[in-house]
Amino acid sequence: MITIISLVTVSCVVAFVVTRKVIKIISQKKAIKRLSALLFPMGLDQKEAILGSIDALTHHRFGREDIMDYYLKIKGLQAVNLNDPVDFWTRNYLLQPTRIRLNYFEQVKFYETFLNYPEIQGRQEVITSKPPKRVLHAPVHEYA
C-alpha cells in the first residue's frame, strides 16, 4: 500500500515538473513569433540592427538569444497591454523573468534608447513643497 502511494506521488511530481517545462517551451515559441511580428514590422534588418545595438551596449557579454529574450520581454510589456485580451502563450511568456540581468548603467542606456521616454525640454522643476494636508471634516449626524 505504501509503495503504491509513493509511486503515485512520485509520478504526480514528475508530471507536474514536466508539464511546467513543456508549457514554458511552447509559450516561448508561440510568443516569440507574435512579438517579433509586432515589434519588428520592417523585418529581419530592423531586428538585426536592434540586436546589434544592444550587443554593443552590453559590450558583447551575452548571446543573441539572450539579448532577443530580454528585448522581447521588456519592449513587449510596453507594447502589449496585459489588461486587454492577450492570448495565454504571450501572457505566459511576458510574465516570465528574463534570462539575463543588465547592470544599472546598461539598463539606463537600454531604457533611454528603446522605451521612447520623452526627453525633458527646458528646465527641470524640482517639487519641494509638501502635498496639501487632507482636511477631515467632523461627521454630520442627521436625525430624522
C-alpha positions in Angstrom: 0.0 0.0 0.0 2.8 2.4 0.9 4.6 1.6 -2.3 1.5 2.4 -4.4 1.1 5.8 -2.6 4.8 6.6 -3.0 4.6 5.6 -6.7 1.6 7.8 -7.3 3.2 10.7 -5.5 6.4 10.4 -7.5 4.6 10.2 -10.8 2.4 13.3 -9.9 5.5 15.3 -9.1 7.3 14.2 -12.3 4.2 15.0 -14.4 3.9 18.5 -12.7 7.6 19.3 -13.4 7.5 18.1 -17.0 4.2 19.9 -17.7 5.6 23.2 -16.4 8.7 22.8 -18.6 6.7 21.9 -21.7 4.3 24.9 -21.2 7.3 27.2 -20.9 8.8 25.9 -24.2 5.5 26.1 -26.1 4.7 29.6 -24.8 8.2 30.8 -25.7 8.0 29.5 -29.3 4.5 30.9 -29.9 5.0 34.2 -28.2 8.3 34.9 -30.0 6.6 34.7 -33.3 3.8 37.0 -32.3 6.0 39.5 -30.6 8.6 39.6 -33.4 5.8 40.4 -35.9 4.6 43.2 -33.6 8.0 44.7 -32.6 9.9 44.2 -35.9 7.4 45.4 -38.6 10.3 46.1 -41.1 11.6 42.6 -40.9 14.9 41.0 -40.3 17.0 44.1 -41.0 15.4 46.0 -38.2 15.7 43.1 -35.9 19.5 42.7 -36.6 20.0 46.5 -36.2 18.4 46.5 -32.8 20.1 43.3 -31.6 23.5 44.8 -32.8 22.9 48.0 -30.9 22.0 46.1 -27.7 25.0 43.9 -28.2 27.3 46.9 -28.5 25.6 48.5 -25.4 26.4 45.4 -23.3 29.9 45.1 -24.8 29.2 41.6 -26.3 28.6 40.0 -22.9 25.5 38.0 -23.9 24.4 35.7 -26.7 22.0 36.8 -29.4 19.2 34.6 -28.0 19.5 36.1 -24.5 19.5 39.6 -25.9 16.5 38.8 -28.0 14.7 37.4 -25.0 15.4 40.5 -22.9 14.3 42.9 -25.7 11.1 40.9 -26.4 10.1 40.8 -22.8 10.9 44.4 -21.8 9.7 46.0 -25.0 6.8 43.5 -25.3 5.5 44.5 -21.9 5.4 48.1 -23.1 3.8 47.4 -26.4 1.2 44.8 -25.2 -1.4 45.9 -22.7 -1.9 43.0 -20.4 -5.2 44.4 -19.3 -6.6 43.9 -22.7 -7.3 40.4 -24.0 -3.9 38.8 -24.7 -3.6 35.1 -25.6 -2.4 32.7 -23.0 1.0 32.0 -24.6 2.1 35.6 -25.0 0.9 36.5 -21.4 2.8 33.5 -20.0 6.0 34.4 -21.9 5.9 38.1 -21.0 5.4 37.3 -17.3 8.4 35.0 -17.1 11.7 36.6 -15.8 14.3 37.5 -18.4 17.3 35.2 -18.9 19.8 37.9 -18.4 20.3 40.7 -16.0 21.8 44.0 -17.1 23.7 46.2 -14.7 22.4 49.6 -13.8 24.2 51.6 -16.5 23.2 49.1 -19.2 19.6 49.3 -18.1 19.6 53.1 -18.2 21.1 53.1 -21.7 18.6 50.4 -22.8 15.6 52.4 -21.5 16.9 55.7 -22.9 17.4 54.0 -26.3 14.4 51.8 -26.7 11.5 52.7 -24.5 10.5 56.0 -26.0 10.7 58.1 -22.9 10.1 61.8 -23.8 13.2 64.0 -23.4 12.9 66.7 -20.8 13.0 70.1 -22.5 13.7 73.3 -20.8 14.5 73.5 -17.1 13.7 70.8 -14.7 11.4 71.7 -11.9 12.0 70.0 -8.6 9.0 69.6 -6.4 10.0 70.7 -2.9 6.6 71.5 -1.4 4.8 69.0 0.7 1.5 67.7 -0.6 -1.6 69.6 0.8 -2.9 68.3 4.1 -6.1 66.4 4.0 -8.9 68.2 5.7 -11.1 66.0 7.8 -14.5 67.3 8.5 -16.4 66.2 11.5 -19.1 63.7 10.7 -22.5 65.3 10.3 -25.3 63.4 12.1 -28.7 64.0 10.8 -31.5 62.8 12.9 -34.9 62.1 11.3 
